[in-house]
Amino acid sequence: MAGGRIELVSLTKRFAEVAVDNVDLQIASGEFFSLLGPSGCGKTTTLRLIAGFEQPTAGRILLDGTDVSAVPPHRRNVNTVFQSYALFPFLTVFDNVAFGLRNKRLTKAELDERVNSALELVKLRAFAKRRPGQLSGGQQQRVALARALVLQPSVLLLDEPLGALDAKLRRSLKVELKALQEQVGITFLYVTHDQEEALTMSDRLAVMRDGKIVQIGRPTDVYEQPADTYVADFLGVSNLMPVQVVSRGPGSRCEVRLGESLLTVEHGGLDAPDQSHAVIRPERVRIEEYGSLGPNRIPAMVERLVYLGSATQVFLRLAAGADVQALLQNDGAQAQLKQGTPVHAYLAPDALRVLAGGDTAADLNAAESSDGEEIAEVRQAS
């Protein structure tokens, strides 16, 4: 199965409001690419435009260099797997997978070979005679994948296909899905609001907001070098602290004021406004004994501890007034902490980044909640 190259050129879709706003995007052949964002950001509408289920208001959709913007869905060499697997309950697994091949004038031997190969890919060959009601949720999801892959599309579109599964099954299937994509070698375009899914499986990802792409990059780059406070807050857990830039050094190094404390920051100072936010990930916050000396150390108090199994989440209140989370691995090496323990928080310069932008994903969610009917309309559209 050959891979498919996707190019979106100034792609726009308007409903009552703009759902996709002048999006330019290139996805390479054989790439696992994710569109990530909250409800109403336009990610599902973008997928539906590529699939042909919606027609663009403006712009172009190119598949392997050919403009397919006006081509009907059944004539595009793409297939879609939805969160609802839509399997036929009265058909066997084999017949569900074979359904799309019935009108392709294949011999029985050719059809059997294609279906059995697809079932082998998803490790369900032994379940061919069962019906969907006799399968687990994860097995039904694999049948839906096999039904899509048996048609040998150049692009597979996946609209939150793991959303209906429990957390443990989702974790295991994420690994399997990425391995499957590498095995078949075709382009996967994956839509999700789950940050962990996007980080785990993607070669690259795009974070969307209000119909626009805010940032594109490899998972490590977007996670460690967010473009603004919105991306930092949406992609994983972030400690966002309002700061004032007081001096700028060489490169992107700068010095910021957080309350009464001065912090050295190694990233982002070149373009950041004087009133900015500093961000540091919880796993980079180091908790030290109270009274520890040195730069970038701020007195703090332990407010709460949450046991997560392999790690403990520690909520700190800095003397500067900001709330900060730290993540400590439960390897037996760290000192025992309890609520009310005074400590020093070390915020390493190379772990800190200054970001522009005042809005966060939490701000957006609050705005959605306070503007119910209007946001519901946009969500339905996208």
C-alpha positions as CSV (number, residue, x, y, z in Angstrom):
1,M,0.0,0.0,0.0
2,A,1.6,3.2,-1.2
3,G,1.7,6.3,1.0
4,G,-0.2,9.5,0.2
5,R,1.0,13.1,0.4
6,I,-1.5,15.6,1.6
7,E,-1.3,19.4,1.0
8,L,-3.9,21.9,2.2
9,V,-3.7,25.3,0.6
10,S,-5.5,28.2,2.3
11,L,-8.2,25.7,3.3
12,T,-11.3,27.5,4.8
13,K,-14.7,26.2,5.9
14,R,-17.5,28.4,7.1
15,F,-20.7,27.3,8.8
16,A,-22.5,29.8,11.1
17,E,-18.9,30.7,12.1
18,V,-15.5,29.9,10.6
19,A,-14.6,26.3,11.5
20,V,-11.4,26.1,9.5
21,D,-9.6,29.3,8.9
22,N,-7.1,29.6,6.0
23,V,-5.1,26.5,6.9
24,D,-1.9,25.6,5.1
25,L,-0.5,22.2,5.9
26,Q,1.8,19.6,4.2
27,I,1.8,16.0,5.4
28,A,4.5,13.7,3.9
29,S,3.8,10.2,2.4
30,G,3.9,7.6,5.1
31,E,3.8,10.0,8.0
32,F,1.8,9.6,11.1
33,F,0.4,13.1,11.6
34,S,-2.0,14.2,14.4
35,L,-4.3,17.2,14.6
36,L,-4.6,18.1,18.3
37,G,-6.9,20.6,20.0
38,P,-10.0,21.1,22.2
39,S,-13.6,20.6,21.0
40,G,-14.5,23.2,18.5
41,C,-11.0,24.0,17.3
42,G,-11.7,22.7,13.7
43,K,-9.7,19.5,13.7
44,T,-12.6,17.2,12.8
45,T,-13.9,19.5,10.2
46,T,-10.4,19.5,8.6
47,L,-10.5,15.7,8.5
48,R,-14.0,15.7,7.0
49,L,-12.9,18.1,4.3
50,I,-10.0,15.8,3.4
51,A,-12.3,12.8,3.4
52,G,-14.8,14.7,1.1
53,F,-17.7,14.7,3.6
54,E,-17.6,18.5,3.6
55,Q,-16.9,20.8,0.8
56,P,-14.4,23.7,1.4
57,T,-15.6,27.3,1.3
58,A,-12.2,28.3,-0.1
59,G,-8.8,26.8,-0.7
60,R,-7.6,23.5,-2.1
61,I,-7.0,19.9,-1.0
62,L,-4.2,18.1,-2.8
63,L,-3.6,14.3,-2.6
64,D,-0.3,13.3,-4.2
65,G,-0.3,16.6,-6.1
66,T,-3.8,16.2,-7.5
67,D,-6.5,18.7,-6.5
68,V,-9.4,16.6,-5.0
69,S,-11.4,19.5,-3.5
70,A,-14.4,18.7,-5.8
71,V,-13.9,15.0,-6.0
72,P,-16.6,12.9,-4.2
73,P,-15.6,10.8,-1.2
74,H,-15.8,7.4,-2.9
75,R,-13.4,8.5,-5.6
76,R,-10.7,9.7,-3.2
77,N,-8.1,7.2,-2.3
78,V,-8.7,7.7,1.4
79,N,-10.6,5.9,4.1
80,T,-11.9,6.9,7.5
81,V,-12.1,5.2,10.9
82,F,-14.5,6.9,13.3
83,Q,-14.9,6.8,17.1
84,S,-18.1,4.8,16.5
85,Y,-16.9,1.8,14.6
86,A,-20.3,1.3,12.7
87,L,-19.8,-2.4,12.3
88,F,-22.7,-4.5,10.9
89,P,-23.9,-6.5,13.9
90,F,-25.5,-9.2,11.7
91,L,-22.3,-9.9,9.7
92,T,-19.3,-11.9,10.7
93,V,-15.9,-10.2,11.2
94,F,-14.8,-11.5,7.8
95,D,-17.9,-10.2,6.1
96,N,-17.6,-6.8,7.8
97,V,-14.1,-6.4,6.5
98,A,-15.0,-7.7,3.1
99,F,-18.0,-5.4,2.7
100,G,-16.2,-2.7,0.8
101,L,-14.6,-5.2,-1.6
102,R,-17.9,-6.8,-2.8
103,N,-18.4,-4.5,-5.7
104,K,-14.7,-4.5,-6.9
105,R,-15.1,-7.6,-9.2
106,L,-12.6,-9.7,-7.3
107,T,-12.5,-13.4,-7.5
108,K,-13.4,-15.3,-4.4
109,A,-9.7,-16.3,-4.0
110,E,-8.6,-12.6,-4.3
111,L,-11.2,-11.4,-1.9
112,D,-10.3,-14.1,0.7
113,E,-6.6,-13.2,0.4
114,R,-7.2,-9.5,0.8
115,V,-9.5,-10.0,3.8
116,N,-7.4,-12.5,5.6
117,S,-4.3,-10.4,5.1
118,A,-6.1,-7.4,6.6
119,L,-7.3,-9.5,9.6
120,E,-3.7,-10.8,10.0
121,L,-2.5,-7.2,10.2
122,V,-4.7,-6.5,13.2
123,K,-4.2,-10.0,14.7
124,L,-7.8,-11.1,14.3
125,R,-7.5,-14.0,11.8
126,A,-8.8,-16.4,14.4
127,F,-11.9,-14.3,15.0
128,A,-13.1,-14.2,11.4
129,K,-16.3,-16.1,12.0
130,R,-17.4,-14.2,15.1
131,R,-19.9,-11.3,15.1
132,P,-19.1,-7.8,16.5
133,G,-21.3,-8.5,19.6
134,Q,-18.9,-11.3,20.5
135,L,-15.9,-9.0,20.5
136,S,-14.4,-6.6,23.1
137,G,-14.2,-2.9,22.3
138,G,-10.6,-3.2,21.4
139,Q,-11.3,-6.0,19.0
140,Q,-14.1,-4.1,17.4
141,Q,-11.7,-1.2,16.9
142,R,-9.3,-3.5,15.1
143,V,-12.1,-4.8,12.8
144,A,-12.8,-1.2,11.8
145,L,-9.2,-0.7,11.1
146,A,-9.0,-3.9,9.0
147,R,-12.2,-2.8,7.1
148,A,-10.5,0.5,6.2
149,L,-7.1,-1.0,5.3
150,V,-8.4,-3.8,3.1
151,L,-9.3,-1.2,0.5
152,Q,-5.7,-0.2,0.3
153,P,-6.1,3.6,0.7
154,S,-3.1,5.9,0.3
155,V,-4.3,7.9,3.4
156,L,-6.1,6.6,6.5
157,L,-8.1,9.2,8.4
158,L,-8.7,8.4,12.1
159,D,-11.3,10.5,14.1
160,E,-10.6,9.7,17.7
161,P,-10.9,6.0,17.2
162,L,-9.8,5.1,20.7
163,G,-12.2,7.5,22.4
164,A,-14.7,4.8,23.4
165,L,-12.2,2.5,25.1
166,D,-11.0,2.4,28.7
167,A,-7.7,3.9,29.7
168,K,-5.7,0.7,30.0
169,L,-6.8,-0.5,26.6
170,R,-6.2,2.8,25.0
171,R,-2.6,2.7,26.3
172,S,-1.9,-0.7,24.8
173,L,-3.6,0.1,21.5
174,K,-1.7,3.3,21.0
175,V,1.5,1.3,20.7
176,E,-0.2,-1.3,18.4
177,L,-1.6,1.4,16.2
178,K,1.8,3.1,15.6
179,A,3.4,-0.3,14.9
180,L,0.6,-1.0,12.4
181,Q,1.1,2.3,10.6
182,E,4.9,1.6,10.3
183,Q,4.1,-1.9,9.0
184,V,1.6,-0.8,6.3
185,G,3.6,2.3,5.5
186,I,0.7,4.6,4.5
187,T,-0.1,8.1,5.7
188,F,-2.2,8.2,8.9
189,L,-3.9,11.5,9.8
190,Y,-5.1,11.2,13.4
191,V,-7.5,13.6,15.1
192,T,-7.6,13.7,18.9
193,H,-8.0,16.0,21.9
194,D,-5.9,13.5,23.9
195,Q,-2.4,15.0,24.3
196,E,-0.8,11.7,25.4
197,E,-2.1,9.9,22.2
198,A,-0.7,12.6,20.0
199,L,2.7,12.6,21.8
200,T,2.9,8.8,21.8
201,M,2.2,8.0,18.2
202,S,2.9,11.0,16.0
203,D,5.9,11.7,13.8
204,R,4.6,15.3,13.8
205,L,1.6,17.0,15.1
206,A,-0.3,20.3,14.8
207,V,-2.0,22.1,17.6
208,M,-5.2,23.9,16.5
209,R,-7.2,26.7,18.0
210,D,-10.2,28.6,16.6
211,G,-9.8,27.0,13.2
212,K,-6.1,27.9,12.9
213,I,-2.9,25.9,13.3
214,V,-1.0,27.4,16.2
215,Q,2.1,25.3,16.0
216,I,3.5,22.3,14.0
217,G,6.4,20.1,14.8
218,R,7.7,16.9,16.2
219,P,6.2,15.9,19.6
220,T,9.4,16.6,21.4
221,D,9.8,20.1,19.9
222,V,6.2,21.1,20.5
223,Y,6.3,19.8,24.1
224,E,9.6,21.3,25.0
225,Q,9.4,24.5,22.8
226,P,5.8,25.6,22.8
227,A,5.0,28.6,20.7
228,D,2.9,30.4,23.3
229,T,1.0,29.9,26.6
230,Y,-1.9,28.2,24.9
231,V,0.2,25.4,23.4
232,A,2.2,25.1,26.6
233,D,-1.0,24.8,28.7
234,F,-2.8,22.4,26.3
235,L,0.0,20.0,25.6
236,G,0.7,18.3,28.9
237,V,0.9,19.8,32.3
238,S,2.7,23.2,32.5
239,N,3.6,25.6,35.2
240,L,2.8,29.0,33.8
241,M,4.0,31.9,35.9
242,P,3.4,35.6,35.1
243,V,6.8,37.3,35.0
244,Q,8.4,40.6,34.0
245,V,11.5,40.6,31.7
246,V,14.0,42.9,33.4
247,S,17.1,42.2,31.2
248,R,18.0,40.4,28.0
249,G,21.3,38.6,27.4
250,P,22.9,37.0,24.4
251,G,20.8,34.8,22.2
252,S,17.4,34.0,23.9
253,R,18.7,34.3,27.4
254,C,17.0,36.7,29.8
255,E,16.4,37.6,33.4
256,V,12.9,37.8,34.8
257,R,11.2,38.9,38.0
258,L,8.8,36.5,39.7
259,G,7.4,38.3,42.8
260,E,10.5,39.4,44.6
261,S,12.7,36.7,43.0
262,L,15.0,37.0,40.0
263,L,15.3,34.0,37.7
264,T,17.6,33.4,34.8
265,V,15.8,31.9,31.7
266,E,17.7,30.4,28.8
267,H,14.9,30.2,26.2
268,G,12.5,32.6,24.6
269,G,13.8,35.9,25.9
270,L,14.6,37.4,22.5
271,D,11.0,38.0,21.3
272,A,9.0,37.9,24.5
273,P,7.3,41.2,25.6
274,D,8.3,42.7,29.0
275,Q,5.1,41.3,30.6
276,S,5.2,37.6,29.7
277,H,4.8,34.1,31.2
278,A,7.6,31.7,32.2
279,V,6.9,28.0,31.8
280,I,8.5,24.9,33.2
281,R,7.3,21.3,33.1
282,P,6.6,19.6,36.4
283,E,9.2,16.9,35.7
284,R,11.9,19.6,35.5
285,V,11.0,21.2,38.9
286,R,13.5,20.1,41.5
287,I,12.5,20.1,45.2
288,E,15.4,20.8,47.6
289,E,15.8,21.1,51.3
290,Y,14.7,24.4,52.7
291,G,17.6,26.8,53.0
292,S,19.3,25.6,49.8
293,L,21.5,28.3,48.3
294,G,22.1,29.3,44.7
295,P,20.4,31.1,41.8
296,N,16.9,30.2,40.6
297,R,15.9,28.8,44.0
298,I,12.7,30.0,45.5
299,P,11.3,29.2,49.0
300,A,8.1,27.2,48.8
301,M,5.6,25.2,50.8
302,V,4.2,21.8,50.0
303,E,0.4,22.2,49.8
304,R,-0.7,18.8,48.6
305,L,0.7,15.4,47.4
306,V,-1.1,13.1,44.9
307,Y,0.2,9.5,44.6
308,L,0.2,8.4,41.0
309,G,1.8,5.0,41.4
310,S,5.1,5.4,39.5
311,A,5.4,9.0,40.5
312,T,4.0,11.5,43.1
313,Q,2.6,14.9,42.0
314,V,3.6,17.6,44.4
315,F,1.7,20.9,44.6
316,L,3.9,23.8,45.8
317,R,3.0,27.4,46.7
318,L,6.1,29.6,46.0
319,A,7.0,32.5,48.2
320,A,6.5,34.6,45.1
321,G,2.8,33.6,45.2
322,A,2.7,31.3,42.2
323,D,1.4,27.7,42.3
324,V,3.8,25.2,40.9
325,Q,3.5,21.4,40.3
326,A,6.5,19.0,40.6
327,L,6.6,15.4,39.5
328,L,8.8,13.1,41.6
329,Q,9.5,9.5,40.5
330,N,8.9,7.0,43.2
331,D,12.3,5.4,43.1
332,G,12.9,5.5,46.8
333,A,15.6,8.1,46.5
334,Q,13.7,11.3,47.3
335,A,13.2,12.6,50.9
336,Q,9.8,12.1,52.5
337,L,7.5,15.1,52.0
338,K,4.2,15.9,53.6
339,Q,1.7,18.8,53.5
340,G,3.2,21.9,55.1
341,T,6.8,21.0,54.6
342,P,9.0,24.1,53.8
343,V,11.3,23.5,50.8
344,H,13.2,25.3,48.1
345,A,12.1,24.9,44.5
346,Y,14.9,24.9,42.0
347,L,13.8,26.1,38.5
348,A,16.8,25.4,36.3
349,P,17.6,28.1,33.7
350,D,17.7,25.5,30.8
351,A,14.2,24.2,31.8
352,L,12.6,27.6,31.8
353,R,11.1,29.3,28.8
354,V,9.6,32.8,28.4
355,L,6.4,32.8,26.3
356,A,4.2,35.4,24.8
357,G,0.4,35.2,24.9
358,G,-1.9,35.6,27.8
359,D,-4.6,32.9,27.0
360,T,-4.4,29.3,28.1
361,A,-6.4,26.2,27.3
362,A,-8.1,26.6,30.7
363,D,-9.1,30.2,29.7
364,L,-10.6,28.8,26.5
365,N,-12.6,26.1,28.3
366,A,-13.9,28.7,30.7
367,A,-15.0,30.9,27.8
368,E,-16.7,27.9,26.2
369,S,-18.6,27.1,29.4
370,S,-19.9,30.7,29.7
371,D,-21.0,30.9,26.1
372,G,-22.8,27.6,25.9
373,E,-25.2,27.8,22.9
374,E,-22.8,29.6,20.6
375,I,-19.9,27.2,21.3
376,A,-22.2,24.2,21.0
377,E,-23.0,25.3,17.5
378,V,-19.3,25.5,16.6
379,R,-18.6,22.2,18.2
380,Q,-21.3,20.5,16.1
381,A,-19.8,22.0,13.0
382,S,-16.3,20.9,13.7
